[in-house]
Every structure is written in structure tokens, then in C-alpha cells.
């Protein structure tokens, strides 16, 4: 299709200083981020601003200030262009119960500009892709939660978008259904070449299917980074010494390296150093020699998405409490 000719390097989403309030509630707070063409996890607790961000990016609600572009189009001035090239699977279940899956998905394809015959063919193809081929002529009101989620997914990709927003796609599903939905999400990006923004509050789901993560908390950006960098960027080195821990830590800190005391699972005192560059290992070694202490152990520890979420979110909340707005 025509829109497949595109700049693969350009960010698929670019947000600049977006603020959105509802009365006194600040849903998005001076949010700025660039998101690459990827399978992106949008992570945050309920109320973090994920759905507000998605609706803003779709041009469905206007920000109080700031701008956003999606697939190269300004969401406020070219909302129709955005929605032609973007799919949306809402969290809320708003499916018509007295129609068949085939009729509903074909209707959504027509709404996006496909001629009737092409829309019906495309609907059949997509319902096959999401595993509803045999149920496509049944009325939606007889569908299970998992089947209804698949219909919502089908209508989101029926017009072959460049990007699809999935808002809590595994909500309310049993373990089997959730597993199948995650496989479908993977397939959309890997096989169909459609970029994905997967909004969820479930860490494991995002770690499983995404290669980039954006974390929101109370409408603010906590972090935006590739998931494959978790093991190196922001990793930690755990140091255990025999000697004066406080003096050792001060010597490390004087080199401009963040270091803190921690207690291990067995109750021993450890020193934890954030890895920001390779120089850290040299500094630790030199300090061990200079202070004449015994180095008991030195091990690197990569951070999981959970570590990043818990650590960065709590650090940002502390900063907000300290400095206010």
C-alpha cells in the first residue's frame, strides 16, 4: 500500500510539551517524548495517563498545550490523516452485540475507505489472522471475553495501518486467552510490519512482546528506552568488601560515581554502584588498592523492567515531592 513507502528512521510518534487537564486533575504533565517505529510498551499504573495519551495521539482530545505528531501528521490539524493510517483497540467494550463479527469488521473497513467488496475480503482475512475464521458469522453477543478482544483487534488492523494502539488488550482474559493475545500482538509487528503501542499495567506482558518501553506515572514521563538496553544501560555493580565501607563509598563518590549502601537477601552489607560507563570497574579496583581493603565479591546485576519501573517511578515521585511542580 502507498503508506508503506516511509522513513523507517523517523519517530512514529513525537510529543512536545503536551499538557492535558480535566478540571483540577492533571492527566498529562508537560510530556515530551519520541517513539521509534517498533513494538512499544506503554507502561504505568491505572490513572498514569496512558489512555489520555492515546486519545490525544489519535486526535480525539485536544491538549491544553503542546503538540504531537503521529506517522508524520499533526494530531490537531491532520486528525483524519492520522486516523486513516492508525488503528485503535480501545480498552472499553463497545462492540455491537446484534451483528456478526464479519459484518462489523467489514463495516469498520468501509469506514476507513475500502470499497464494499474489498472490505468484506479484508475482514475475512483479518478475522482469520486473529483466529476467528470459524466464528465470523456468529453474533458477537454470544462471544466470550477472549473472542470479543479478538474482534476489537481485528477492527483495529483491518485497514492495514502503519501503527496500532492497543489499550489493555489482555484485560479480563484467562491465562490461555492472554497468552494467545500476546502471540497475536507479536505477529502484528513481526509478520505484518505494523508498529504497535501496547498500553498495559502488566510488566510481564510488555517484557514479553515489546522491544521499547515508555513508562508514565501521574502524567509524567519516567523513562523511554529500548528494552534490549536494560542489561547494560542502568545496570548495577554490587561490591562487598572487608574494611571501612563508609570511607570506601566516599572515595568512589568523589570520582563522580553514584554509590549507595544496601542490604543483601542474607543480611550482609553491600555497596551498589550504578553502571554508567566502563570506567567504574577501574575506579573500584583502584580504590580497593588505595584503601588496602579486601574485595570479597564484585558482580554485575542487570536491571529488569520491574527494577526500572519501581526504581525510576519512586525516584521521580521523591523528586516531585521535594521540588513540587
Secondary structure, 3 states (H helix, E strand, C coil): CHHHCCCCCCCCEEEEEEEEEECCEEEEEEEEEEECCCEEEEECCCCCCHHHHHHHHCCCCCCCEEEEEECCEECCCCHHHHHHHEEEECCCCCCCCCCEHHHHHHHHHHHCCCCHHHHHHHHHHHHHHCCCCCCCCCEHHHCCHHHHHHHHHHHHHCCCCCEEEEECCCCCCCHHHHHHHHHHHHHHHHCCCCEEEEEECCHHHHHHHCCEEEEEECCEEEEEEEHHHCCCCCCEEEEEEECCHHHHHHHHHCCCCCEEEEECCCCCEEEEEECCCCHHHHHHHHHHHHHCCEEEEEEEECCCHHHHHHHHHHHHHHHHHHHCC
